Amino acid sequence: MIYDLTHGHTALLAIDLQREYFDREGPAFVEHAVDIVANVNRLIDAFRERGLPVVFLKHMNRADGSDAGRMGDFSAATEEDSFVEGTERVELIPELHVLPGDDVVVKRRYSGFLGTDLEAILHTAGVRAIAVTGLMTSFCCETTARDAHGRDYEVLFVADANEGPDLESPGGEAVPHDAVLRATLTALGSGFAEIVTTDELLSRLG
């Protein structure tokens, strides 16, 4: 254990659990996205029961791509219609335990902090530690975790509540998500975040 959460100032980040990743007909579909929903919801419920902050994040960009920046450089032509502001697919999935009045932060980049009011929300709530869950493992989740570390938050990365796609290596070989997750956990756990499971985090909350 690295972080003692008995200080009672831990927030849960539920990142980009949006229809985009769950729509089999959509260009951003992630096959195993559904596998983490139960764990994320367990954490949402537990944080709420303890009066701890839960913040939902949603990624979206303008239809003309004018606010996409360098992220657009890595989007395939088939992905150009993904995460378009105002479309149904950018909404959070109905299975997610979101309540009216919950904090929902809209972001335009991988990091949940860059150009958003996330840090203002966390500071106002007196947050010292954040638990990172959601999609996608090595993109928005990892980037947000690293950014939080640089801002001196205690970061916990929930291994079984993060999901993403298979990727392609620079040499063109397929890299399954299990390997991507292992590499991400290895790098983060070596100097950026404490790696935990859902059950471990629940037990640590008390």
C-alpha positions in Angstrom: 0.0 0.0 0.0 1.2 3.5 -0.9 -1.7 5.7 -0.1 -3.6 5.7 3.2 -7.1 6.7 2.2 -8.4 7.1 5.7 -8.0 10.9 5.2 -11.5 10.7 3.6 -10.6 12.9 0.7 -10.7 10.6 -2.3 -12.7 11.2 -5.5 -13.7 8.7 -8.2 -13.2 9.6 -11.8 -15.4 7.7 -14.3 -13.9 8.5 -17.6 -15.6 8.4 -21.0 -18.2 5.6 -20.4 -20.0 6.9 -23.5 -22.2 5.2 -26.0 -19.4 5.5 -28.6 -17.4 2.6 -27.1 -20.5 0.4 -26.6 -22.2 0.8 -30.0 -21.3 -2.3 -32.1 -22.1 -0.3 -35.2 -20.0 2.7 -34.3 -16.4 3.4 -35.4 -15.1 3.6 -31.8 -16.6 0.3 -30.5 -14.5 -1.4 -27.8 -15.3 -5.1 -27.6 -14.8 -5.5 -23.9 -16.0 -2.1 -22.7 -19.0 -3.7 -21.1 -16.8 -5.9 -18.9 -15.9 -3.0 -16.6 -19.3 -1.4 -16.1 -20.3 -3.5 -13.1 -17.0 -2.6 -11.3 -17.3 1.1 -12.1 -20.9 1.1 -10.8 -19.9 -0.7 -7.6 -17.3 2.0 -7.0 -19.8 4.8 -7.8 -22.3 3.4 -5.3 -19.6 2.9 -2.6 -18.2 6.4 -3.0 -21.7 7.9 -2.9 -22.6 5.9 0.3 -19.5 7.4 1.9 -20.2 11.0 0.8 -17.1 11.0 -1.5 -17.0 12.9 -4.8 -17.8 11.1 -8.1 -16.9 12.9 -11.3 -18.0 11.7 -14.7 -16.0 12.8 -17.8 -17.2 12.9 -21.4 -15.0 13.4 -24.5 -16.4 15.4 -27.4 -15.3 17.7 -30.2 -16.9 20.0 -32.7 -18.3 18.5 -35.8 -15.8 20.4 -38.0 -12.8 19.1 -35.9 -11.6 22.7 -35.3 -11.0 21.9 -31.6 -9.4 18.5 -32.0 -5.8 19.6 -32.3 -3.2 17.0 -32.8 -5.6 14.2 -31.7 -7.0 14.4 -35.2 -3.7 13.4 -36.6 -4.1 9.8 -35.4 -7.8 9.3 -36.3 -8.6 7.0 -39.2 -11.1 8.2 -41.8 -13.6 5.8 -40.3 -13.3 7.5 -36.9 -13.9 11.1 -38.1 -17.6 10.9 -37.1 -16.8 9.8 -33.5 -17.3 11.9 -30.4 -19.1 14.7 -32.2 -20.6 17.2 -29.9 -24.4 17.1 -29.9 -24.7 13.5 -31.2 -26.4 10.7 -29.2 -23.2 8.6 -29.1 -21.3 11.1 -26.9 -23.8 10.6 -24.1 -23.0 8.5 -21.1 -24.3 4.9 -21.3 -27.7 4.4 -19.6 -26.4 1.6 -17.5 -24.0 3.9 -15.7 -25.2 5.0 -12.2 -25.4 8.7 -13.0 -27.8 10.9 -11.0 -29.2 14.3 -11.8 -26.9 17.0 -10.5 -23.8 14.8 -10.7 -20.6 16.6 -11.8 -20.0 15.9 -15.5 -16.9 17.3 -17.1 -16.6 17.8 -20.8 -13.1 17.4 -22.2 -11.5 18.0 -25.6 -8.2 16.2 -25.1 -7.1 12.9 -23.5 -6.4 14.5 -20.1 -9.4 15.2 -18.0 -7.6 18.2 -16.6 -6.5 20.1 -19.8 -8.9 22.9 -20.5 -11.6 21.7 -18.1 -13.0 22.6 -14.7 -12.0 19.2 -13.2 -9.3 20.6 -11.0 -11.6 23.4 -9.7 -14.2 20.7 -8.8 -11.6 18.6 -7.0 -10.1 21.5 -5.1 -13.5 22.8 -4.0 -14.2 19.3 -2.6 -10.9 19.2 -0.8 -9.8 16.1 -2.8 -6.3 14.7 -2.1 -6.5 11.3 -3.9 -8.2 10.2 -7.1 -9.2 6.8 -8.4 -9.1 6.4 -12.1 -11.6 4.2 -14.0 -13.1 4.1 -17.5 -12.0 4.2 -21.1 -9.6 4.0 -22.7 -6.8 2.5 -20.7 -3.7 3.9 -22.4 -5.3 7.0 -23.8 -7.6 9.1 -21.6 -7.2 7.1 -18.4 -3.4 6.9 -18.4 -3.0 10.5 -19.5 -5.4 11.7 -16.8 -3.5 9.6 -14.2 -0.2 11.0 -15.2 -1.5 14.6 -15.3 -3.0 14.1 -11.8 0.4 12.8 -10.5 2.0 16.0 -11.9 -0.5 18.0 -10.0 0.4 16.2 -6.7 -2.8 14.2 -6.3 -2.5 10.7 -4.8 -3.4 8.5 -7.8 -5.0 5.1 -7.7 -5.4 3.3 -11.1 -8.1 0.6 -10.9 -6.8 -2.3 -13.0 -10.1 -4.1 -13.4 -12.2 -1.0 -14.1 -10.2 0.2 -17.1 -10.7 -1.0 -20.6 -9.6 -0.3 -24.1 -9.0 -1.7 -27.6 -6.3 -3.9 -29.1 -3.6 -1.7 -30.6 -1.0 -2.0 -33.3 2.8 -1.8 -32.7 5.1 0.4 -34.7 6.0 -2.7 -36.7 2.4 -3.4 -37.5 1.9 -6.3 -35.2 -1.4 -6.7 -33.3 -1.1 -6.0 -29.5 -4.0 -7.3 -27.5 -5.5 -5.1 -24.8 -4.3 -7.5 -22.1 -0.7 -6.6 -23.1 -1.5 -2.9 -23.4 -3.1 -2.9 -19.9 -0.1 -4.8 -18.5 2.3 -2.3 -20.0 0.3 0.6 -18.7 0.0 -0.8 -15.2 3.7 -1.5 -15.2 4.7 2.0 -16.2 2.1 3.8 -14.0 2.9 1.6 -11.0 6.6 2.3 -11.3 6.2 6.0 -10.5 2.9 7.5 -11.2 0.1 5.6 -9.5 -0.8 2.9 -7.1 -2.3 0.0 -8.9 -5.4 -1.5 -7.2 -8.4 -3.7 -8.0 -12.0 -2.8 -7.4 -12.2 -5.0 -4.3 -8.9 -3.6 -2.9 -10.1 0.0 -3.3 -13.5 -0.8 -1.7 -11.8 -2.4 1.3 -9.5 0.6 1.6 -12.3 3.1 1.7 -13.5 1.6 4.9 
